[in-house]
């Protein structure tokens, strides 16, 4: 059973915010729409190339602050993390924090089920 949805976004994509919003619309329209109510974590990857000056004068899609602001406008929560999988930057922190978050969500879900069982008895 799914307890948390993790979105992995490509920071170099011009449309990563739109793609994230589209996935959430699909989750809402799938079946009963329950997936859209699941706790979510948004992870933005490719920090190593998305916001660094490459020295060739190539314009980046947006700054990290701009992307963060755009994401916050469409995110129904504040669980946003930044990583570079290639450079292994932030990956260990991501794994630890997601594991703790999933445990917290599972514990809360189990407590709610126990509460319902007591009420039904």
C-alpha positions as CSV (number, residue, x, y, z in Angstrom):
1,X,0.0,0.0,0.0
2,X,1.3,3.5,-0.9
3,X,1.8,5.9,2.0
4,X,3.7,8.7,0.4
5,X,4.1,9.9,-3.2
6,X,7.5,11.2,-4.2
7,X,7.8,13.4,-7.2
8,X,11.3,13.6,-8.8
9,X,11.5,16.7,-11.0
10,X,14.2,17.6,-13.5
11,X,15.4,21.1,-12.7
12,X,16.7,21.5,-16.3
13,X,13.3,21.0,-17.8
14,X,11.6,24.2,-19.0
15,X,8.2,22.6,-18.1
16,X,9.0,20.8,-14.8
17,X,6.4,22.9,-12.9
18,X,3.7,22.2,-15.5
19,X,4.7,18.5,-15.6
20,X,4.3,18.3,-11.8
21,X,0.9,20.0,-11.9
22,X,-0.2,17.7,-14.7
23,X,0.8,14.6,-12.7
24,X,-1.2,15.9,-9.7
25,X,-4.3,16.4,-12.0
26,X,-3.9,12.9,-13.2
27,X,-3.7,11.6,-9.6
28,X,-6.9,13.5,-8.9
29,X,-8.7,12.0,-11.9
30,X,-7.5,8.4,-11.3
31,X,-10.1,6.2,-9.7
32,X,-11.7,7.8,-6.7
33,X,-9.1,10.6,-6.6
34,X,-7.7,9.3,-3.3
35,X,-4.1,9.2,-4.6
36,X,-4.2,13.0,-4.9
37,X,-4.8,13.3,-1.1
38,X,-1.8,11.2,-0.3
39,X,1.1,13.0,1.4
40,X,3.7,14.1,-1.1
41,X,7.4,15.0,-1.3
42,X,8.8,17.0,-4.2
43,X,12.4,16.4,-5.0
44,X,14.2,18.6,-7.6
45,X,17.1,16.9,-9.2
46,X,20.1,18.0,-11.3
47,X,21.2,20.9,-9.1
48,X,24.7,20.3,-10.6
49,X,23.7,21.6,-14.0
50,X,20.4,23.5,-13.7
51,X,21.6,26.6,-11.9
52,X,25.4,26.7,-12.3
53,X,27.0,29.0,-14.8
54,X,28.5,26.7,-17.5
55,X,31.0,29.4,-18.7
56,X,29.6,29.3,-22.2
57,X,27.0,32.1,-21.7
58,X,24.1,29.7,-22.0
59,X,21.0,31.1,-20.3
60,X,19.5,28.8,-17.7
61,X,15.8,28.2,-17.7
62,X,15.4,29.9,-14.4
63,X,17.1,30.5,-11.1
64,X,16.7,28.2,-8.1
65,X,14.7,30.8,-6.3
66,X,12.4,31.3,-9.3
67,X,11.8,27.6,-9.6
68,X,11.1,27.3,-5.9
69,X,8.6,30.2,-6.0
70,X,6.9,28.6,-9.1
71,X,6.6,25.2,-7.4
72,X,5.3,26.7,-4.1
73,X,2.4,28.2,-6.1
74,X,1.2,24.8,-7.3
75,X,2.3,22.6,-4.4
76,X,-0.4,21.7,-1.8
77,X,2.3,21.3,0.9
78,X,5.8,22.4,1.7
79,X,7.9,19.2,1.5
80,X,10.4,20.3,-1.2
81,X,14.0,19.0,-1.4
82,X,16.9,19.7,-3.7
83,X,19.4,17.1,-4.9
84,X,22.1,16.3,-7.4
85,X,22.0,12.5,-7.9
86,X,25.1,12.7,-10.2
87,X,27.1,14.5,-7.5
88,X,25.3,12.6,-4.7
89,X,24.5,16.0,-3.1
90,X,21.6,15.8,-0.8
91,X,20.8,12.1,-1.6
92,X,21.6,10.7,1.9
93,X,19.6,13.5,3.5
94,X,16.7,12.8,1.1
95,X,16.7,9.1,2.0
96,X,16.8,9.7,5.7
97,X,14.1,12.4,5.7
98,X,11.8,10.4,3.4
99,X,12.2,7.3,5.5
100,X,11.3,9.3,8.6
101,X,8.3,10.9,6.9
102,X,7.0,7.6,5.6
103,X,7.3,6.1,9.1
104,X,5.4,9.1,10.5
105,X,2.7,8.7,7.9
106,X,2.4,4.9,8.4
107,X,2.3,5.3,12.2
108,X,-0.5,8.0,11.9
109,X,-2.4,5.7,9.5
110,X,-2.1,2.7,11.9
111,X,-3.3,4.8,14.8
112,X,-6.3,6.0,12.8
113,X,-7.2,2.4,11.9
114,X,-6.9,1.4,15.5
115,X,-9.2,4.3,16.5
116,X,-11.8,3.2,13.9
117,X,-11.6,-0.4,15.1
118,X,-12.3,0.7,18.7
119,X,-15.3,2.9,17.5
120,X,-16.7,0.0,15.4
121,X,-16.4,-2.5,18.3
